[in-house]
Amino acid sequence: MEKNKLFARVSVLLSATLLFFTFNSFSQLLPENSEMAGSSETPEKSRSEVIYKQLHSSSFSSERGLFADGLKLKMNLSVLEEVEEQRKEFDPTEIPADDIYGGMWGNRHVNIYGSLENAPDTFMVDLENFTMPVDGYMTSNFGRRGSRRYHYGIDLKAQTGDTVYAAFDGKIRVKQYERRGYGYYLVIRHVNGLETVYGHLSKFLVDENDFVLSGQPIGLAGNTGRSFGSHLHFETRFLGKPINPNFIIDFENKVTHRDEYLVTNSSYQKTNSSSRVVVSSSSASGNGSSVASGAATSSGSTNKFVSGEVSYHRIQSGDTLSAIAKRYGTTVSELCRLNSITSRTVLRIGRTIRVS
């Protein structure tokens, strides 16, 4: 009898033990040092930590997708290819706008293009990626200085040591010192075809042939060369020829007038006004800049670039000379003549070519 009672107790204890371990195996214990320890939140409402793995952009070329939380997100590879193609257009190892400047690249002087042949008579400049060289206001304008001298740029207020920034993406072509002129100065050939000059610097922050981005520090303002006070002398040029910076930039608001600027023969016109006359941007636009930028004027009917007789096409992905010629009702040979190119010239996305 006692043996039966003993076996019964053992069976009950064994069943209870098995039941305890069964329930314990399905429970979720919190660490003793967990932030949830002692809180009213139950283990059932807690969530296990999720570990994320992200692909770096440098591995895009070998991978075909982006992984996040274990899910593969499909990407449109054509978009990536187009971005990569545009990136090649700004290859830092290349010379900016080399096709326009006929392969000419010199590190000694501002204007080296006197012998350049087949220069385009018109050119559309992309101005979207602009940065003011310094934050100061204009102290001297583009124009005459006495009877023998001419001021081919504008002066912007800056203290010695103020940072000077690149106006657009480009490559440093000239880094020189001129005792009776610019002082320490830089010339940048930009990707958009313009060249800019930065004069009277106190220090260089870049070297010749360095590729710089718009807004990148390139030097410190100063009072070197033919200068009578700290400031930045700033010029805009195309194929070595000076263009009144007021035609391109609204210095009052520190932005460009438009996203594009049409360079024509009107762009190089001088003014009889003294450089001491610092006019507002709205007044400056009436001094020929409206003609140069392509806005309608009273003389627009006699200017073929303003009246609409000249048209341009911005190159897009997949464009060919034959397709462009067909679209505008012209020929490949005519396009080559208008743009001083050959039928084998590579059409770069984003560039503009003349079609009429």
C-alpha positions in Angstrom: 0.0 0.0 0.0 2.8 2.3 1.0 4.6 1.4 -2.3 1.6 2.4 -4.3 1.4 5.8 -2.5 5.1 6.3 -3.1 4.8 5.6 -6.9 1.8 7.9 -7.1 3.8 10.8 -5.5 6.8 10.2 -7.8 4.5 10.2 -10.8 2.9 13.5 -9.7 6.4 15.1 -9.1 7.7 13.8 -12.5 4.6 15.2 -14.4 5.0 18.6 -12.6 8.7 18.7 -13.5 8.1 17.9 -17.1 5.2 20.5 -17.3 7.5 23.2 -15.7 10.3 22.7 -18.3 7.8 22.6 -21.2 6.3 26.0 -20.2 9.7 27.4 -19.5 11.0 26.5 -23.0 8.3 28.7 -24.6 8.8 31.7 -22.4 11.1 34.7 -23.3 13.3 36.0 -20.5 14.6 39.5 -20.4 18.2 40.3 -19.4 18.6 41.5 -15.9 20.2 44.8 -17.1 17.5 45.3 -19.8 15.8 48.7 -19.8 12.5 46.9 -19.8 13.3 45.2 -16.5 10.8 46.2 -13.9 8.6 48.0 -16.4 4.9 47.2 -17.0 5.5 46.0 -20.6 5.2 42.3 -20.9 7.7 40.1 -22.7 5.0 39.3 -25.3 4.9 42.9 -26.4 8.7 43.3 -26.7 10.4 43.0 -30.1 13.8 41.4 -30.9 16.5 43.8 -32.2 16.7 43.9 -36.0 20.1 44.1 -37.6 20.3 46.0 -40.9 22.9 45.5 -43.6 23.5 48.3 -46.2 25.4 48.2 -49.4 27.9 51.0 -49.9 27.7 53.0 -53.1 31.1 51.9 -54.1 29.8 48.4 -54.6 26.9 49.4 -57.0 29.0 48.4 -60.0 29.2 44.8 -58.8 25.7 44.5 -57.3 22.3 44.9 -58.9 20.3 46.1 -56.0 20.1 47.7 -52.6 19.4 45.5 -49.6 17.6 46.8 -46.5 16.1 44.7 -43.7 16.6 41.5 -45.7 14.5 42.8 -48.7 16.0 43.4 -52.2 14.7 46.6 -53.8 14.9 46.6 -57.6 16.5 49.6 -59.2 16.2 51.1 -62.6 19.6 50.4 -64.0 19.1 52.8 -66.9 18.9 55.7 -64.5 22.2 54.7 -62.9 23.8 54.4 -66.4 22.6 57.8 -67.3 24.0 59.4 -64.1 27.3 57.6 -64.7 27.4 58.9 -68.3 26.8 62.5 -67.1 29.5 62.0 -64.4 32.0 61.1 -67.2 31.3 64.5 -68.7 33.0 66.1 -65.7 36.0 63.8 -65.6 38.6 65.7 -63.5 41.4 64.3 -65.6 40.1 65.9 -68.7 40.5 69.6 -69.8 37.1 71.4 -69.4 35.5 72.6 -72.7 38.5 71.2 -74.6 36.5 70.9 -77.8 35.5 74.6 -77.7 39.0 75.8 -77.0 40.7 73.7 -79.7 42.9 71.8 -77.3 44.7 75.1 -76.1 45.8 74.9 -72.5 48.5 77.2 -71.1 49.5 78.2 -67.5 51.1 81.6 -68.1 48.6 84.2 -69.3 44.9 85.1 -69.1 44.4 85.3 -72.9 46.3 82.7 -74.9 43.6 82.3 -77.7 44.7 84.8 -80.3 45.6 82.1 -82.7 42.5 80.0 -82.1 40.7 79.0 -85.3 37.1 77.9 -85.9 35.9 79.6 -82.7 32.1 79.4 -82.4 30.3 82.7 -83.1 27.6 81.8 -80.5 27.6 79.5 -77.5 25.0 78.7 -74.8 26.6 78.6 -71.3 25.0 76.6 -68.5 24.8 78.8 -65.3 22.8 76.6 -63.0 25.8 75.6 -60.7 26.9 79.1 -59.6 28.5 80.3 -56.4 29.4 84.0 -55.5 33.2 84.3 -55.3 32.9 86.4 -52.1 30.0 87.8 -50.1 30.9 91.5 -50.5 29.2 94.2 -52.5 30.5 95.7 -55.8 33.0 98.6 -55.3 34.1 99.2 -58.9 32.2 98.4 -62.1 33.2 97.2 -65.6 34.2 100.2 -67.7 36.6 103.0 -68.4 39.3 104.1 -66.1 40.6 107.4 -67.4 41.5 107.8 -71.1 44.0 104.9 -71.5 43.0 102.2 -69.1 39.9 99.9 -69.1 38.6 97.8 -66.2 37.7 94.4 -67.7 36.1 93.1 -64.6 34.3 94.2 -61.4 35.7 94.7 -57.9 34.0 93.1 -54.9 34.5 94.2 -51.3 36.6 91.7 -49.3 39.1 92.0 -46.4 42.5 90.5 -46.6 42.2 86.9 -45.6 38.5 86.5 -46.7 37.9 83.2 -48.5 37.4 83.3 -52.2 35.3 80.6 -53.9 35.2 79.0 -57.4 32.2 80.4 -59.3 31.6 77.1 -61.3 33.1 73.6 -61.6 36.3 73.7 -63.5 40.1 73.4 -63.6 42.8 75.8 -62.5 44.5 77.0 -65.7 46.7 79.9 -64.4 48.3 80.5 -61.0 50.6 83.5 -61.4 51.8 86.7 -59.9 51.7 90.0 -61.8 53.3 93.0 -60.0 51.8 95.8 -62.0 48.4 94.2 -62.5 46.5 91.3 -61.0 49.0 90.6 -58.2 48.5 87.0 -57.2 45.7 85.7 -59.4 44.0 82.6 -60.7 42.2 81.7 -63.9 39.7 78.8 -63.9 38.5 77.1 -67.2 35.0 76.0 -66.3 33.1 73.0 -67.6 30.4 75.3 -69.0 32.9 77.0 -71.3 33.5 80.2 -69.4 36.8 81.3 -67.8 36.9 83.4 -64.6 39.7 85.5 -63.2 40.4 86.1 -59.5 42.9 89.0 -58.8 44.8 90.6 -56.0 44.8 87.5 -53.8 46.9 87.2 -50.7 47.2 83.4 -50.7 46.6 80.5 -53.1 44.6 77.4 -51.8 44.9 75.4 -55.0 47.6 74.5 -57.6 47.7 74.6 -61.4 45.6 71.8 -63.1 43.6 71.2 -59.9 39.9 70.3 -60.5 37.7 72.4 -58.3 33.9 72.4 -57.6 31.6 75.4 -57.5 31.9 76.9 -54.0 35.2 75.3 -53.3 37.8 77.6 -51.6 40.5 78.6 -54.0 42.3 81.5 -52.3 42.3 84.3 -49.8 41.4 87.9 -50.8 44.2 90.5 -50.5 45.7 93.7 -51.8 48.5 92.5 -54.1 49.6 93.9 -57.4 48.1 97.2 -58.7 45.6 97.6 -55.9 44.6 100.4 -53.6 42.8 98.5 -50.9 41.7 95.0 -50.1 39.2 93.6 -52.6 38.6 90.8 -55.1 39.0 91.6 -58.8 36.6 89.3 -60.7 36.3 88.7 -64.5 34.2 86.5 -66.8 35.7 85.6 -70.2 34.9 83.4 -73.1 37.8 82.3 -75.5 39.9 84.9 -73.7 37.5 87.8 -74.5 36.2 89.7 -71.5 32.4 89.8 -70.9 30.8 92.3 -68.6 30.0 90.2 -65.5 26.8 92.2 -65.0 25.4 90.6 -68.1 25.6 87.2 -66.4 25.4 87.8 -62.6 23.0 89.8 -60.5 25.5 91.0 -57.9 22.8 92.6 -55.8 21.0 89.3 -55.2 24.2 87.2 -55.6 22.6 84.9 -58.3 22.8 84.6 -62.1 20.1 86.4 -64.1 19.1 83.1 -65.8 20.1 79.5 -65.9 21.7 80.0 -69.3 23.6 82.7 -71.1 23.9 83.1 -74.8 27.4 84.3 -75.8 27.2 86.4 -79.0 29.2 89.3 -80.5 27.1 91.6 -78.3 28.6 90.0 -75.2 32.0 91.6 -75.9 30.8 95.2 -76.3 32.5 97.8 -74.1 30.8 100.6 -72.3 31.6 104.4 -72.2 30.6 104.5 -68.6 33.2 105.0 -65.9 34.1 102.0 -63.7 33.4 104.3 -60.8 29.7 104.3 -61.6 28.4 101.3 -59.7 24.9 100.7 -61.1 22.2 98.3 -60.0 21.7 95.0 -61.7 18.5 96.2 -63.2 20.2 99.1 -64.8 23.1 97.0 -65.9 20.8 94.7 -67.8 19.8 97.6 -70.0 23.4 98.2 -70.9 23.5 95.4 -73.5 23.1 92.5 -71.2 19.5 92.0 -72.3 20.6 91.6 -75.9 23.4 89.2 -74.9 21.2 87.1 -72.7 18.6 86.7 -75.3 15.8 88.9 -73.9 13.6 90.8 -76.3 14.7 94.4 -76.9 13.8 97.2 -79.2 16.6 96.1 -81.5 15.6 92.5 -81.3 14.1 92.5 -84.8 17.6 93.3 -86.2 19.4 90.8 -84.0 19.2 87.3 -85.4 20.1 85.7 -82.1 17.2 87.5 -80.4 14.6 87.4 -83.1 14.6 83.6 -83.1 16.5 83.0 -86.3 19.1 81.1 -84.3 18.0 78.0 -82.5 19.7 75.5 -80.1 19.2 71.9 -79.0 20.3 70.5 -75.6 21.7 67.1 -76.1 19.9 64.2 -74.4 20.7 60.6 -73.9 20.5 58.7 -77.2 20.8 61.8 -79.4 22.8 61.5 -82.7 23.7 64.1 -85.3 21.5 62.4 -87.9 18.5 62.3 -85.5 19.0 65.9 -84.5 19.3 67.0 -88.1 16.1 65.1 -89.1 14.2 66.6 -86.2 15.1 70.2 -87.2 14.9 69.7 -90.9 18.6 70.2 -91.6 21.7 68.1 -92.5 24.5 66.6 -90.5 27.0 68.6 -92.5 25.2 71.9 -91.7 25.2 71.0 -88.0 28.9 70.4 -88.2 29.5 73.7 -89.9 27.4 75.7 -87.4 29.1 74.2 -84.4 32.7 73.8 -85.8 32.6 70.0 -85.2 32.9 66.8 -87.3 30.5 63.9 -87.8 32.7 61.9 -85.4 32.5 64.4 -82.5 31.2 62.9 -79.3 27.8 64.4 -78.3 27.9 65.0 -74.5 24.7 64.9 -72.6 23.7 68.4 -71.3 25.7 70.3 -73.9 23.9 72.7 -76.3 24.5 72.8 -80.1 23.3 75.3 -82.6 20.7 73.8 -85.1 19.9 76.9 -87.2 
